[in-house]
C-alpha cells in the first residue's frame, strides 16, 4: 500500500561563503527548476545572506503576495503555507509559528528584498549556491511515496523507492526496532536500534552494520562511545559503567580492547567536584529574574559526558512556559538578559574553580514535543520519536570558559 506524504521543509537563511573581491562584480543569478528569474533590481548579499526582489520569486514559487503599509508586513500565501515578514525585523511567522531570520527584509531603492533561502525552503524547495558562478538554484523537492513492506515476521514502514526501503523508516522484528535511514532495504546512514533485551545503539550504519561513530548501551546500562566497523567496536572508544561513570578509553579491534588508559582517579575526584558545582547552580539559579520576567531552569550532567580530565558539561533546560518570556526579553531587553545571565557565568567561574573543575561547557535549551513536523527549526534540532511524534531541542545560549553566547 502506498501513501503520499507532504515534503518536509525547514526555514533558514541562505549562507553564502566569502568570495574574492573580483567575483563580487558579477551579478547574482537565480534559477527555479532550471529557469532563470528576471529581476527589476539585482539580488544582493548582505551579511552572508542573499536578498532578492520579492514579487518575482514569490510569484514563481506560487505564492500570492500582499503588503500591509500600516505595519510594513509582507505576506505570502498558498495552499498550506503562510509566510509573514516585516521590513527591518528579523522576527518572522511561518504557518503561525514564530521564527528568526538571519537578515531582515529591506527596502532598497524602492524595491522590497527578502532572504531567499528562507522563502525557498519554507515553500518546500531545495536551495544550492555556486560561489564560482554566483548562482542560486532552487529545485522543487520530489515527494517520496511511503508504504509498508513485510518479510518473515519483519515489518518496515517508511519511504519506498523502486520497491525497496530507501530513505527514512521504521523496521521491527522479534522485539527489536530500528528507526532511521535506509538504503536498498538495509539500515544505512544514521539511526537508532532498540533491542529486545533493553540494549540500544545510536549512531552511524553501513549496509545494516554499525559503522562509524556510535553509542552502544548494553542491557545493564554500561556504554561504549566510539568508532565501529562491520558491526564491531573498531578504533578509539570510551567505556562507561552502568552508573554512567567514565572508566577507560582506548583502541578496539573486533570488539577487543587492545590498548587502554584509565582515568578512574581523576574522574572520581572531578566527578565529586562536578556534583558540587551542579548542586550549587541548581540551588542558586533554578530561577533567574530578568526585569519583570522570572525564568525557571533545571540543570543536569549528561551521563555520557561526565567530567573527564577536569572538564564538565552541563545541560540547562528552560521550562516551556518561560520560553516565550525568554524571547521577549531577548528582543526587547537584551541588556537585562545579558546582565542576569552574567550572574550565572560568575557563579560558574567561582564554584568550578573552588571544586577543582578545570573547565566547563553549559548548553541551555528549550525542548518541546510536537504531533507534527515543525518547519521553523533546523533539521539538527529535530528528532522523531517511536510513536511518530517529534521532539525539538533548540539551544538558546551557551557558556564556555566564562564566555556567554546568546543564540
Backbone torsions as a table, in degrees:
resi	resn	phi	psi	omega
1	UNK	NA	131.0	-176.3
2	UNK	-114.2	133.2	179.7
3	UNK	-128.5	129.5	178.8
4	UNK	-77.0	148.2	176.4
5	UNK	-128.7	153.5	174.9
6	UNK	-72.2	140.2	176.2
7	UNK	-68.6	136.5	177.6
8	UNK	-76.6	148.4	175.4
9	UNK	-140.0	152.9	-173.6
10	UNK	-131.7	142.2	-177.7
11	UNK	-96.7	130.5	172.3
12	UNK	-165.8	155.9	178.6
13	UNK	-79.0	154.1	-178.7
14	UNK	-79.8	120.8	-179.8
15	UNK	-90.5	120.9	-177.2
16	UNK	-110.6	126.9	-179.8
17	UNK	-64.1	155.1	178.0
18	UNK	-63.5	146.3	-175.2
19	UNK	-131.9	158.1	-177.1
20	UNK	-68.3	156.8	-176.4
21	UNK	-60.1	-40.0	-177.7
22	UNK	-63.2	-33.4	-177.8
23	UNK	-72.0	-24.3	-176.0
24	UNK	-68.3	-12.9	179.1
25	UNK	-77.9	-17.7	-178.7
26	UNK	-82.2	129.6	-178.3
27	UNK	-66.1	153.8	177.5
28	UNK	-83.7	130.9	176.0
29	UNK	-107.9	147.2	-179.4
30	UNK	-127.4	127.8	179.4
31	UNK	-120.1	138.1	173.8
32	UNK	-117.4	114.0	-176.5
33	UNK	49.8	42.9	175.4
34	UNK	87.1	-7.1	-178.4
35	UNK	-103.9	124.1	-177.3
36	UNK	-74.4	137.0	177.2
37	UNK	-88.0	144.7	175.9
38	UNK	-104.0	129.4	-178.6
39	UNK	-117.6	147.8	175.1
40	UNK	-70.9	-33.9	173.3
41	UNK	-127.2	151.2	-174.6
42	UNK	-72.5	144.8	171.6
43	UNK	-60.7	155.8	179.9
44	UNK	-130.3	164.1	172.3
45	UNK	-112.5	123.0	-180.0
46	UNK	-126.8	119.1	-179.9
47	UNK	52.0	41.5	176.7
48	UNK	79.6	8.2	-178.9
49	UNK	-121.0	133.5	178.8
50	UNK	-82.5	124.8	176.3
51	UNK	-110.6	136.2	-178.2
52	UNK	-129.9	153.9	174.7
53	UNK	-58.0	135.1	-166.4
54	UNK	-68.6	-46.6	-166.4
55	UNK	-65.3	-43.2	-176.6
56	UNK	-61.8	-45.9	-176.1
57	UNK	-74.2	-38.7	178.6
58	UNK	-61.3	-47.8	-176.8
59	UNK	-67.1	-36.0	178.7
60	UNK	-66.1	-31.7	179.5
61	UNK	-88.6	6.2	175.0
62	UNK	82.8	19.6	-179.0
63	UNK	-100.0	133.9	173.1
64	UNK	-84.0	129.7	-174.0
65	UNK	-102.7	132.7	171.1
66	UNK	-129.0	155.7	-176.7
67	UNK	-132.9	127.9	176.5
68	UNK	-106.8	105.4	-176.0
69	UNK	-70.0	-22.6	-179.4
70	UNK	-71.5	-35.7	-177.9
71	UNK	-112.2	0.9	-176.8
72	UNK	56.0	41.3	-177.0
73	UNK	-105.7	131.9	175.1
74	UNK	-101.0	133.6	177.6
75	UNK	-127.2	130.7	174.0
76	UNK	-118.5	129.8	-173.3
77	UNK	-133.1	136.0	162.9
78	UNK	-152.9	177.0	-175.1
79	UNK	-52.4	121.8	176.5
80	UNK	76.1	8.3	-177.0
81	UNK	-142.6	131.0	176.0
82	UNK	-139.7	115.3	-179.6
83	UNK	-113.7	131.2	176.2
84	UNK	-129.1	129.9	178.5
85	UNK	-138.0	150.1	177.8
86	UNK	-116.5	144.4	178.5
87	UNK	-60.9	129.5	176.4
88	UNK	75.2	9.6	-175.2
89	UNK	-123.9	127.0	179.1
90	UNK	-80.3	-6.8	176.5
91	UNK	-84.1	128.6	178.3
92	UNK	-132.6	168.6	179.4
93	UNK	-128.4	127.1	178.6
94	UNK	-121.5	112.9	-178.6
95	UNK	51.6	43.3	176.5
96	UNK	82.9	-2.0	-178.6
97	UNK	-107.9	134.4	179.0
98	UNK	-70.4	140.6	174.8
99	UNK	-145.3	168.1	-175.3
100	UNK	-120.9	133.4	178.8
101	UNK	-92.4	149.1	174.2
102	UNK	-67.8	-40.5	-179.6
103	UNK	-136.0	136.1	-177.9
104	UNK	-78.8	160.4	171.0
105	UNK	-60.6	150.7	-179.7
106	UNK	-138.0	157.9	171.4
107	UNK	-108.2	118.2	-177.9
108	UNK	-124.9	121.1	-178.9
109	UNK	52.4	39.5	177.0
110	UNK	81.3	3.2	-179.8
111	UNK	-112.7	137.3	179.4
112	UNK	-89.0	124.2	179.8
113	UNK	-116.6	140.1	-176.1
114	UNK	-128.6	156.3	178.2
115	UNK	-67.5	123.0	-170.6
116	UNK	-70.0	-44.8	-175.7
117	UNK	-63.2	-40.4	179.6
118	UNK	-57.7	-48.9	-178.0
119	UNK	-66.7	-44.2	-176.8
120	UNK	-63.3	-48.1	-177.0
121	UNK	-75.3	-32.2	176.7
122	UNK	-62.7	-29.1	180.0
123	UNK	-91.5	12.9	171.9
124	UNK	85.3	32.4	-178.2
125	UNK	-120.3	162.6	174.9
126	UNK	-99.9	140.8	-176.1
127	UNK	-118.8	135.2	177.1
128	UNK	-135.2	141.1	-179.3
129	UNK	-116.8	129.2	174.9
130	UNK	-108.8	104.4	-175.8
131	UNK	-65.8	-34.0	-179.3
132	UNK	-67.7	-41.8	-178.5
133	UNK	-91.3	-7.3	-173.2
134	UNK	50.6	55.1	-173.7
135	UNK	-127.4	133.0	174.5
136	UNK	-107.9	126.2	178.5
137	UNK	-113.3	126.9	176.4
138	UNK	-109.0	122.8	-176.6
139	UNK	-123.1	130.5	178.4
140	UNK	-66.3	133.1	176.6
141	UNK	-75.8	140.2	175.9
142	UNK	-89.0	135.8	178.1
143	UNK	-73.4	134.8	179.9
144	UNK	-97.8	122.5	179.0
145	UNK	-65.5	144.5	176.9
146	UNK	-113.8	156.5	179.5
147	UNK	-170.6	-161.9	-178.5
148	UNK	-131.3	142.1	176.3
149	UNK	-127.1	144.4	-178.5
150	UNK	-130.7	143.5	175.7
151	UNK	-163.3	116.1	173.0
152	UNK	49.5	51.5	176.8
153	UNK	83.9	-5.5	178.5
154	UNK	-96.3	152.5	-179.2
155	UNK	-135.9	136.5	175.3
156	UNK	-123.7	134.4	175.6
157	UNK	-130.6	121.2	179.7
158	UNK	161.0	-154.2	-177.3
159	UNK	-69.4	136.8	179.8
160	UNK	-129.8	125.5	176.4
161	UNK	-131.2	129.2	-178.4
162	UNK	56.7	35.7	176.7
163	UNK	76.3	7.5	-178.4
164	UNK	-125.2	160.6	175.0
165	UNK	-69.6	111.0	179.0
166	UNK	-142.3	120.9	-176.9
167	UNK	117.7	-134.9	-179.3
168	UNK	-110.9	140.6	179.9
169	UNK	-170.5	-176.2	-178.9
170	UNK	-127.3	129.4	-179.1
171	UNK	-119.9	131.1	179.2
172	UNK	-131.0	142.1	176.2
173	UNK	-163.1	128.3	174.2
174	UNK	49.4	42.8	177.0
175	UNK	84.7	-6.1	177.1
176	UNK	-99.6	141.3	-177.5
177	UNK	-131.8	137.0	172.9
178	UNK	-124.7	131.8	176.6
179	UNK	-128.6	121.6	-179.6
180	UNK	164.0	-144.8	-174.2
181	UNK	-94.0	146.6	-179.5
182	UNK	-129.5	153.2	172.4
183	UNK	-143.3	118.6	178.8
184	UNK	50.1	50.3	175.4
185	UNK	76.9	1.1	179.6
186	UNK	-114.3	141.8	168.7
187	UNK	-56.5	124.8	-174.5
188	UNK	-157.2	119.7	-175.9
189	UNK	123.4	-120.0	175.4
190	UNK	-127.2	147.2	179.9
191	UNK	-177.2	-175.8	-177.3
192	UNK	-130.2	123.5	171.3
193	UNK	-97.1	131.6	170.4
194	UNK	-118.4	117.0	-172.2
195	UNK	-91.3	159.1	-175.7
196	UNK	-64.9	-23.6	-179.6
197	UNK	-88.3	3.2	179.8
198	UNK	99.7	-7.2	176.8
199	UNK	-73.4	170.3	-175.2
200	UNK	-154.5	141.6	171.0
201	UNK	-125.9	133.7	177.6
202	UNK	-134.6	120.1	-179.5
203	UNK	159.8	-148.4	-173.9
204	UNK	-93.3	148.9	-179.5
205	UNK	-139.1	157.8	176.0
206	UNK	-144.9	121.6	179.1
207	UNK	50.9	41.2	175.3
208	UNK	89.4	-7.3	-178.3
209	UNK	-108.7	152.6	171.2
210	UNK	-61.1	126.2	-175.0
211	UNK	-156.4	111.1	-177.2
212	UNK	112.1	-150.5	-178.5
213	UNK	-81.4	137.8	178.8
214	UNK	-166.8	170.5	176.5
215	UNK	-125.4	121.8	178.9
216	UNK	-109.9	119.3	178.5
217	UNK	-109.3	122.4	179.4
218	UNK	-82.2	170.0	-174.4
219	UNK	-64.9	-22.7	178.4
220	UNK	-85.7	-1.0	178.5
221	UNK	96.8	-9.6	177.2
222	UNK	-70.7	153.8	-172.4
223	UNK	-131.8	151.5	165.2
224	UNK	-122.3	128.2	178.7
225	UNK	-123.1	114.2	-178.5
226	UNK	169.6	-147.2	-173.0
227	UNK	-96.9	145.9	178.0
228	UNK	-129.1	154.9	173.1
229	UNK	-151.6	130.8	178.5
230	UNK	53.1	39.1	174.9
231	UNK	81.8	2.8	-178.7
232	UNK	-126.2	160.8	176.4
233	UNK	-70.0	116.9	179.9
234	UNK	-143.2	121.6	-177.9
235	UNK	109.6	-163.6	-176.1
236	UNK	-77.6	138.9	179.1
237	UNK	-156.9	167.2	-179.4
238	UNK	-125.9	147.2	-178.4
239	UNK	-113.9	142.9	178.3
240	UNK	-132.5	142.0	179.3
241	UNK	-81.7	174.4	-176.1
242	UNK	-58.2	-23.7	178.1
243	UNK	-80.5	-6.5	-177.9
244	UNK	94.0	2.2	-177.6
245	UNK	-81.2	131.5	178.1
246	UNK	-62.3	134.3	-178.7
247	UNK	-118.2	-38.5	-175.9
248	UNK	-163.9	160.1	172.3
249	UNK	-134.4	152.7	-179.3
250	UNK	177.0	-169.8	179.4
251	UNK	-105.0	135.4	-179.6
252	UNK	-114.6	147.9	172.4
253	UNK	-138.2	116.3	-179.1
254	UNK	49.8	49.8	176.4
255	UNK	75.7	2.5	-179.8
256	UNK	-106.0	130.3	177.0
257	UNK	-78.1	108.2	-173.9
258	UNK	-95.8	-21.4	173.7
259	UNK	-145.9	142.5	-169.9
260	UNK	-143.9	143.7	167.0
261	UNK	-134.4	134.1	-177.9
262	UNK	-101.1	157.8	177.4
263	UNK	-136.2	33.2	-173.8
264	UNK	-64.0	-42.0	-175.8
265	UNK	-66.9	-51.0	-178.9
266	UNK	-68.3	-35.2	-179.8
267	UNK	-65.9	-40.6	-178.2
268	UNK	-65.7	-47.7	-177.8
269	UNK	-67.1	-40.8	-179.0
270	UNK	-69.5	-35.8	179.8
271	UNK	-62.6	-39.1	177.7
272	UNK	-61.6	-44.2	177.6
273	UNK	-64.2	-38.5	179.8
274	UNK	-65.1	-38.2	176.3
275	UNK	-59.4	-38.6	179.1
276	UNK	-67.8	-39.1	177.3
277	UNK	-61.5	-48.0	-178.3
278	UNK	-61.6	-42.7	179.4
279	UNK	-63.1	-37.6	-177.8
280	UNK	-66.8	-48.6	-177.1
281	UNK	-72.9	-29.2	176.6
282	UNK	-66.6	-37.6	-179.5
283	UNK	-71.4	-37.1	-173.3
284	UNK	-96.0	-23.7	-172.1
285	UNK	-129.4	27.8	172.9
286	UNK	-67.3	-22.4	171.1
287	UNK	-134.1	138.5	180.0
288	UNK	-127.1	123.5	-179.3
289	UNK	-94.0	124.9	179.5
290	UNK	-124.8	98.9	-176.6
291	UNK	63.8	-121.3	179.9
292	UNK	-91.0	0.3	-176.6
293	UNK	-108.2	142.5	173.9
294	UNK	-120.4	120.2	-177.9
295	UNK	-104.3	142.4	-177.3
296	UNK	-114.8	133.3	-177.6
297	UNK	-129.3	150.7	167.3
298	UNK	-118.4	146.5	-174.6
299	UNK	-122.9	143.6	175.5
300	UNK	-156.8	161.1	173.2
301	UNK	-103.9	125.9	176.8
302	UNK	-63.9	139.8	-174.8
303	UNK	-61.4	-37.3	-176.8
304	UNK	-84.5	7.3	178.3
305	UNK	-133.6	40.9	176.1
306	UNK	-67.4	159.8	-174.2
307	UNK	-53.3	134.5	175.1
308	UNK	-136.0	132.8	178.8
309	UNK	51.8	39.2	175.3
310	UNK	81.0	8.1	-179.1
311	UNK	-105.6	154.1	-174.1
312	UNK	-142.2	141.4	174.2
313	UNK	-120.3	137.9	-177.3
314	UNK	-128.6	136.1	173.1
315	UNK	-108.3	128.2	177.9
316	UNK	-116.9	123.6	-177.7
317	UNK	-110.7	124.0	176.8
318	UNK	-83.9	144.3	179.2
319	UNK	-67.5	146.6	-179.1
320	UNK	-58.2	-36.1	-178.5
321	UNK	-66.4	-25.0	-175.2
322	UNK	-96.8	-6.7	-174.7
323	UNK	-63.1	-43.2	179.2
324	UNK	-65.5	-34.9	175.5
325	UNK	-64.4	-38.8	177.0
326	UNK	-59.8	-45.7	179.9
327	UNK	-63.3	-38.9	-179.9
328	UNK	-63.3	-44.4	178.9
329	UNK	-66.8	-39.3	179.0
330	UNK	-60.6	-39.9	-176.8
331	UNK	-80.1	-36.3	-171.6
332	UNK	-105.7	-27.2	-176.8
333	UNK	-139.0	60.0	-174.6
334	UNK	-60.6	-34.4	-180.0
335	UNK	-66.0	-38.0	175.6
336	UNK	-61.2	-41.6	180.0
337	UNK	-63.7	-46.1	-179.2
338	UNK	-64.2	-41.3	-179.9
339	UNK	-66.4	-40.7	-179.9
340	UNK	-67.0	-40.8	179.7
341	UNK	-75.2	-23.3	177.6
342	UNK	-64.2	-29.8	175.8
343	UNK	-63.1	-38.4	176.1
344	UNK	-65.4	-41.5	177.9
345	UNK	-59.8	-46.7	-178.4
346	UNK	-61.9	-41.6	179.7
347	UNK	-64.2	-43.4	179.2
348	UNK	-61.6	-43.6	179.4
349	UNK	-59.6	-41.8	-176.3
350	UNK	-74.1	-47.2	-172.8
351	UNK	-75.3	-30.8	176.7
352	UNK	-69.0	-41.3	178.4
353	UNK	-63.5	-41.6	-178.9
354	UNK	-63.7	-32.7	-175.0
355	UNK	-103.8	14.9	172.8
356	UNK	75.7	21.3	175.7
357	UNK	-93.9	116.0	-171.2
358	UNK	-68.2	-41.2	179.9
359	UNK	-151.8	165.8	-177.6
360	UNK	-150.1	160.0	173.9
361	UNK	-137.2	119.5	178.4
362	UNK	-110.7	128.9	177.8
363	UNK	-119.6	115.5	179.2
364	UNK	-100.3	134.7	-176.1
365	UNK	-147.4	163.0	175.2
366	UNK	-107.3	135.2	-178.1
367	UNK	-133.3	133.3	-179.4
368	UNK	-150.8	146.4	178.2
369	UNK	-101.2	137.4	-180.0
370	UNK	-121.2	153.5	175.1
371	UNK	-91.4	-0.6	179.5
372	UNK	-137.2	169.4	-179.3
373	UNK	-82.7	111.2	-178.7
374	UNK	-78.0	127.8	-173.0
375	UNK	-90.8	-3.6	-175.5
376	UNK	-94.8	11.8	179.5
377	UNK	-122.8	158.7	178.5
378	UNK	-73.1	152.3	179.3
379	UNK	-57.6	-33.8	-179.0
380	UNK	-69.8	-13.3	179.6
381	UNK	-94.7	-0.7	-171.7
382	UNK	-117.9	132.3	173.3
383	UNK	-129.9	142.3	-177.7
384	UNK	-97.7	127.1	-177.9
385	UNK	-86.2	164.3	-176.7
386	UNK	-64.4	-24.1	-180.0
387	UNK	-89.6	7.1	178.3
388	UNK	91.7	-10.1	175.9
389	UNK	-76.6	169.7	-176.6
390	UNK	-124.4	133.3	176.3
391	UNK	-108.7	128.6	177.4
392	UNK	-104.2	129.6	173.7
393	UNK	-121.0	106.8	-171.5
394	UNK	-115.6	114.8	-179.6
395	UNK	-70.2	134.4	-179.3
396	UNK	-112.9	-27.8	170.1
397	UNK	-163.8	158.3	175.9
398	UNK	-130.6	156.9	173.4
399	UNK	-131.8	119.5	-178.5
400	UNK	-136.8	122.0	179.6
401	UNK	52.2	42.6	175.5
402	UNK	82.2	3.5	-178.4
403	UNK	-108.0	125.3	178.2
404	UNK	-88.5	131.9	178.3
405	UNK	-129.5	110.1	177.0
406	UNK	-82.0	134.1	-177.8
407	UNK	-81.5	NA	NA
